[in-house]
Structure formats: structure tokens, C-alpha cells
Amino acid sequence: MYYNPRAWLFPVLAPVCSLAVRLYYRFRVEGQGPEAGPVLFVANHPNSLVDAIVVTAAAGRPVHFLA
């Protein structure tokens, strides 16, 4: 079986980053998305670097991005 030495990063850093983003940007999530299954999140803001962090914090679940 393959061992990923960085597997601990997401569970540890995700709550810390989410809290920091929520405090700095003061956004709120309206509505509920499904807890499982595919979802398409669309961020329409001029700063695409911050959008990835904000979408990840708002999603509350692991997110994978396409360029």
C-alpha cells in the first residue's frame, strides 16, 4: 500500500485556514450543498488566487480544482 507522508496536512491545516479566511473576509454561506457526490463551485471574483482558498473554506469538504 502507498503511504503518503503529507496525508496529515489537510485535516490539520483545513480548519486553521478556514478560520483565518472566515475572520479576514467575513463571508457567510447561504444554503446547503449536498454532503456527498459531485458539486460544481463557481467563484466569480477578480482575484483568482484568493477564490480557491475561499471556496475551500466555504465548501467544508475536500475540493479539487481544474484550471
C-alpha positions as CSV (number, residue, x, y, z in Angstrom):
1,M,0.0,0.0,0.0
2,Y,1.2,3.5,-0.8
3,Y,1.9,5.8,2.2
4,N,1.6,9.5,1.7
5,P,3.7,11.4,4.2
6,R,1.7,14.5,3.7
7,A,-1.7,12.9,4.4
8,W,-1.9,14.7,7.8
9,L,-1.8,18.2,6.2
10,F,-5.4,18.6,5.1
11,P,-7.0,17.5,8.4
12,V,-4.7,19.8,10.4
13,L,-4.5,22.9,8.1
14,A,-8.0,23.0,6.7
15,P,-9.7,24.2,10.0
16,V,-6.9,26.7,10.6
17,C,-7.1,28.2,7.1
18,S,-10.9,28.1,7.1
19,L,-11.0,30.1,10.4
20,A,-8.4,32.6,9.1
21,V,-10.4,33.2,5.8
22,R,-13.7,33.5,7.6
23,L,-12.3,36.1,10.1
24,Y,-10.5,38.1,7.5
25,Y,-13.2,38.1,4.7
26,R,-16.2,37.8,6.9
27,F,-18.2,35.9,4.4
28,R,-21.2,33.6,5.2
29,V,-22.5,30.6,3.4
30,E,-26.2,30.7,2.4
31,G,-27.9,27.4,1.6
32,Q,-26.7,23.9,1.9
33,G,-24.9,21.9,-0.8
34,P,-25.0,18.1,-0.8
35,E,-22.6,16.4,1.6
36,A,-21.6,13.8,-0.9
37,G,-21.4,13.4,-4.6
38,P,-20.1,15.8,-7.3
39,V,-20.7,19.5,-7.0
40,L,-19.6,22.4,-9.2
41,F,-18.5,25.5,-7.2
42,V,-18.1,28.7,-9.4
43,A,-16.3,31.7,-8.0
44,N,-16.7,34.9,-9.9
45,H,-14.2,37.4,-8.5
46,P,-11.3,39.3,-9.9
47,N,-8.7,37.6,-7.6
48,S,-8.5,34.0,-8.7
49,L,-5.7,33.2,-6.1
50,V,-8.0,34.0,-3.2
51,D,-11.0,32.3,-4.7
52,A,-9.5,28.9,-4.3
53,I,-9.0,29.5,-0.6
54,V,-12.4,31.0,0.0
55,V,-14.2,28.2,-1.9
56,T,-12.3,25.6,0.0
57,A,-13.2,27.2,3.3
58,A,-16.9,27.6,2.3
59,A,-17.3,24.1,1.0
60,G,-16.5,22.3,4.2
61,R,-15.2,19.2,2.4
62,P,-12.2,18.3,0.3
63,V,-12.2,20.2,-3.0
64,H,-10.3,19.5,-6.3
65,F,-9.6,22.3,-8.8
66,L,-9.3,22.3,-12.5
67,A,-7.5,25.0,-14.4
